[in-house]
Amino acid sequence: MNDSTTSTVKDKDKDKDGGRYRAPALEKGLEILELLAGRPEGLSQSEIARALNRTVGEIFRMLNCLVEHGYLSIQRPSDRYILTLKLFELANRNSPLERMLGNALPAMRELAGSAEQSCHLALIEGGHGVVVAQADNPGHIGFAVRVGSVISLLSTASGRVLLAFQTPEDRQRLLARAVADGERLDLAALQRDLDAIRARGFEEMDSTRIRGIRDVSFPVLDHRSSAVAALTIPFIERLDAPDREALARTRELLGRATSALTASLGGRSGVAVH
């Protein structure tokens, strides 16, 4: 195949709107998997075609391929297609949490050394924040949050970052749970605060539990630009070695570390960090 032929083939595969290269067969397969993920009862071939606004002929071969490779099975006698456990098995071969921790821990140790501050990683579990990893300041002085600690999503820097960088639906669900748990909230004011955090790219606030700690927290983002975790430094100001630039330098180092961690997880940053 000469260069001109190659160019013609590539041009045909481009998205007319954005110049993005497309893989139509793969897109059809992914559409089918995503559709059936929300239909545990399964769908017939005609129902799948109708839901995806495609003809039966367009999806017939793709359905057969997905069945042959074990991603779908056919329920008899209704002839409805359902997802198998293959996707679940593939996902659990490479646990997202294990992968995140594997990438995060070396970065956190490097960050703790560069900033001369401890840091911890928190994620959402059961309507609360939970600390899943921690790295100590390698120096003589530091403040650490113990792994396994449960933290508030409303009154901590980590929690507020985790809330701010959720989809609107997930944020509303988490806030509704907080209200159901007895939290007394000014929802309008809180939403404004969370929107400001998202626009700024991080949260920085005095600790609500320990005097003299200035918490700085940035999100670790997924492919939707939603927070899967928050990386936080409880900043301690040294009185024996005054440094007016220490907090700003810490903020910059933390922002770089979370951007690198987001990229390593295949995430996408949707905000410009200031």
Wavefront OBJ file of the C-alpha trace (Angstrom):
o trace
v 0.000 0.000 0.000
v 1.558 3.323 -1.055
v 1.522 6.530 0.957
v -1.428 8.058 -0.928
v -3.566 4.954 -0.372
v -2.650 4.896 3.317
v -3.607 8.547 3.634
v -6.975 7.923 1.956
v -7.800 5.046 4.312
v -6.854 7.108 7.344
v -8.933 10.063 6.182
v -12.012 7.836 5.833
v -11.615 6.739 9.449
v -11.465 10.291 10.761
v -14.324 11.878 12.659
v -15.623 14.635 10.385
v -16.178 17.001 13.309
v -12.890 16.819 15.152
v -10.434 14.945 12.954
v -10.393 12.127 15.545
v -9.623 8.653 14.250
v -12.543 6.286 14.738
v -12.938 2.526 15.030
v -16.621 1.934 14.150
v -16.668 -1.793 14.943
v -15.027 -1.235 18.323
v -17.436 1.605 19.075
v -20.397 -0.665 18.360
v -19.014 -3.327 20.678
v -18.453 -0.838 23.485
v -21.934 0.612 23.042
v -23.419 -2.865 23.424
v -21.399 -3.633 26.571
v -22.271 -0.290 28.164
v -25.968 -0.739 27.323
v -26.169 -4.254 28.768
v -24.264 -3.187 31.905
v -27.403 -1.302 32.896
v -29.821 -4.074 31.889
v -29.197 -7.089 34.129
v -32.364 -8.733 32.770
v -30.804 -8.754 29.303
v -32.109 -7.541 25.946
v -33.014 -9.201 22.688
v -31.158 -8.475 19.481
v -33.932 -6.204 18.214
v -34.140 -4.370 21.552
v -30.393 -3.709 21.511
v -30.588 -2.401 17.938
v -33.486 -0.133 18.851
v -31.821 1.206 22.010
v -28.640 2.054 20.087
v -30.525 3.461 17.092
v -28.883 0.901 14.812
v -30.196 -1.789 12.509
v -30.153 -5.468 13.459
v -27.769 -6.046 10.579
v -25.296 -3.535 12.038
v -25.012 -5.324 15.376
v -25.519 -8.976 14.371
v -21.840 -9.766 13.783
v -20.732 -7.767 16.818
v -23.099 -9.693 19.091
v -21.798 -12.999 17.722
v -18.214 -11.850 18.273
v -18.901 -10.815 21.883
v -20.576 -14.162 22.558
v -17.676 -16.100 21.007
v -15.157 -14.211 23.151
v -17.142 -14.821 26.313
v -18.290 -11.266 27.077
v -21.962 -12.049 26.427
v -24.147 -15.106 26.780
v -27.593 -15.859 25.361
v -30.400 -16.734 27.720
v -32.659 -19.503 26.385
v -35.471 -19.704 25.422
v -35.916 -15.896 25.455
v -32.803 -15.300 23.291
v -31.837 -12.322 25.426
v -28.210 -11.222 25.587
v -26.682 -10.684 29.041
v -23.214 -9.784 30.284
v -21.047 -12.595 31.609
v -18.546 -12.195 34.446
v -15.636 -11.821 32.049
v -15.420 -8.037 32.415
v -15.520 -8.424 36.196
v -12.727 -10.986 36.051
v -10.597 -8.734 33.849
v -11.135 -5.762 36.161
v -10.114 -7.786 39.202
v -6.900 -8.957 37.610
v -5.768 -5.355 37.991
v -7.573 -3.858 40.992
v -7.991 -0.076 40.524
v -7.234 0.534 44.214
v -4.104 -1.622 44.137
v -2.964 0.079 40.949
v -3.596 3.527 42.441
v -1.713 2.685 45.625
v 1.123 1.141 43.639
v 1.500 4.389 41.706
v 0.768 6.678 44.645
v 3.090 5.388 47.367
v 6.422 6.090 45.584
v 5.118 9.513 44.506
v 3.963 10.262 48.054
v 7.341 9.344 49.548
v 9.073 11.588 47.011
v 6.607 14.394 47.746
v 7.108 14.060 51.521
v 10.856 14.322 51.039
v 10.687 17.292 48.647
v 8.156 19.248 50.694
v 9.521 18.113 54.072
v 5.916 17.488 55.108
v 3.854 14.348 55.579
v 1.016 13.564 53.162
v -1.939 11.208 52.994
v -4.315 9.837 50.351
v -8.061 9.585 50.987
v -11.015 8.270 49.014
v -14.773 8.032 49.494
v -16.185 4.939 51.148
v -19.643 4.595 52.656
v -20.423 8.308 52.545
v -17.218 9.278 54.373
v -13.598 9.851 53.509
v -11.129 7.101 54.406
v -7.339 7.469 54.522
v -5.839 4.610 52.493
v -2.159 5.618 52.355
v 0.233 7.886 54.224
v 3.862 8.987 53.840
v 5.897 10.515 56.663
v 8.124 13.554 56.511
v 11.593 11.988 56.494
v 12.817 14.774 58.790
v 12.562 14.935 62.570
v 9.227 16.759 62.766
v 5.927 15.872 61.149
v 2.206 15.403 61.564
v 0.620 12.235 60.197
v -2.926 10.977 59.715
v -3.185 7.253 60.387
v -4.184 4.872 57.575
v -7.776 3.752 58.109
v -8.856 7.050 59.668
v -12.400 8.108 58.746
v -12.688 11.787 57.824
v -15.608 14.111 57.204
v -16.459 15.008 53.620
v -17.816 18.351 54.807
v -15.269 19.757 57.251
v -11.872 18.559 55.982
v -9.834 19.683 52.998
v -9.639 16.116 51.662
v -13.384 15.617 52.008
v -14.292 18.915 50.390
v -12.011 18.179 47.439
v -13.556 14.720 47.036
v -17.024 16.308 47.031
v -16.095 19.200 44.738
v -14.717 16.955 42.016
v -17.701 14.632 41.628
v -20.330 14.595 38.911
v -23.378 16.693 39.866
v -25.376 13.490 40.388
v -22.777 11.899 42.677
v -22.321 15.116 44.628
v -26.061 15.419 45.210
v -26.246 11.790 46.300
v -23.443 12.257 48.841
v -24.941 15.472 50.206
v -28.358 13.837 50.503
v -26.758 11.045 52.505
v -25.096 13.582 54.799
v -28.463 15.244 55.436
v -30.054 11.844 56.073
v -27.277 11.138 58.602
v -28.271 14.244 60.548
v -25.821 16.833 59.188
v -27.226 20.361 59.309
v -26.147 22.029 56.084
v -26.592 25.300 54.282
v -26.690 23.479 50.953
v -26.654 26.621 48.815
v -23.547 27.996 50.562
v -21.842 24.604 50.487
v -22.505 24.210 46.765
v -20.938 27.631 46.143
v -17.887 26.633 48.179
v -17.519 23.346 46.311
v -17.874 25.058 42.942
v -15.159 27.527 43.972
v -12.850 24.658 44.988
v -13.410 22.967 41.650
v -12.707 26.192 39.749
v -9.548 26.826 41.823
v -8.346 23.249 41.457
v -7.637 22.550 45.125
v -8.670 23.304 48.694
v -6.597 25.038 51.341
v -7.910 25.650 54.833
v -6.978 25.649 58.498
v -7.499 22.276 60.104
v -10.804 22.043 61.952
v -9.256 19.628 64.474
v -5.640 20.641 65.118
v -4.552 24.251 65.708
v -1.577 25.356 63.636
v -2.141 22.911 60.733
v -2.883 24.304 57.281
v -4.394 21.540 55.110
v -3.727 21.655 51.362
v -5.502 19.090 49.197
v -5.620 18.310 45.460
v -7.759 15.758 43.606
v -6.574 12.636 41.797
v -8.894 12.466 38.790
v -10.304 9.722 36.591
v -11.137 9.785 32.877
v -14.291 11.828 33.610
v -12.318 14.440 35.578
v -13.989 13.169 38.765
v -12.015 12.645 41.961
v -11.098 9.056 42.774
v -8.937 10.257 45.671
v -7.560 13.366 47.344
v -3.889 13.828 48.159
v -3.392 16.120 51.141
v -0.531 17.717 53.038
v -1.245 18.879 56.603
v 1.237 21.745 56.384
v 3.241 22.597 59.501
v 5.080 25.908 59.695
v 8.554 25.606 61.188
v 9.291 28.252 63.827
v 12.971 27.326 64.121
v 13.563 27.696 60.385
v 11.228 30.444 59.090
v 10.495 30.242 55.361
v 7.855 32.551 53.885
v 7.786 30.573 50.642
v 7.342 27.157 52.245
v 3.550 27.004 51.919
v 3.541 28.185 48.304
v 6.296 25.702 47.452
v 4.372 22.909 49.171
v 1.238 23.781 47.216
v 3.159 23.691 43.935
v 4.822 20.349 44.725
v 1.496 18.825 45.746
v -0.200 20.058 42.563
v 2.528 18.521 40.414
v 2.379 15.223 42.283
v -1.388 14.869 41.872
v -1.221 15.821 38.186
v 1.393 13.125 37.622
v -0.659 10.580 39.576
v -3.792 11.476 37.603
v -1.880 10.950 34.354
v -0.424 7.621 35.536
v -3.959 6.339 36.189
v -5.208 7.415 32.784
v -7.170 10.285 34.294
v -7.882 13.650 32.795
v -7.514 17.006 34.473
v -10.470 19.231 33.722
v -9.224 22.320 35.515
v -6.228 24.588 35.427
v -4.535 24.583 38.819
v -3.542 28.051 39.974
l 1 2 3 4 5 6 7 8 9 10 11 12 13 14 15 16 17 18 19 20 21 22 23 24 25 26 27 28 29 30 31 32 33 34 35 36 37 38 39 40 41 42 43 44 45 46 47 48 49 50 51 52 53 54 55 56 57 58 59 60 61 62 63 64 65 66 67 68 69 70 71 72 73 74 75 76 77 78 79 80 81 82 83 84 85 86 87 88 89 90 91 92 93 94 95 96 97 98 99 100 101 102 103 104 105 106 107 108 109 110 111 112 113 114 115 116 117 118 119 120 121 122 123 124 125 126 127 128 129 130 131 132 133 134 135 136 137 138 139 140 141 142 143 144 145 146 147 148 149 150 151 152 153 154 155 156 157 158 159 160 161 162 163 164 165 166 167 168 169 170 171 172 173 174 175 176 177 178 179 180 181 182 183 184 185 186 187 188 189 190 191 192 193 194 195 196 197 198 199 200 201 202 203 204 205 206 207 208 209 210 211 212 213 214 215 216 217 218 219 220 221 222 223 224 225 226 227 228 229 230 231 232 233 234 235 236 237 238 239 240 241 242 243 244 245 246 247 248 249 250 251 252 253 254 255 256 257 258 259 260 261 262 263 264 265 266 267 268 269 270 271 272 273 274
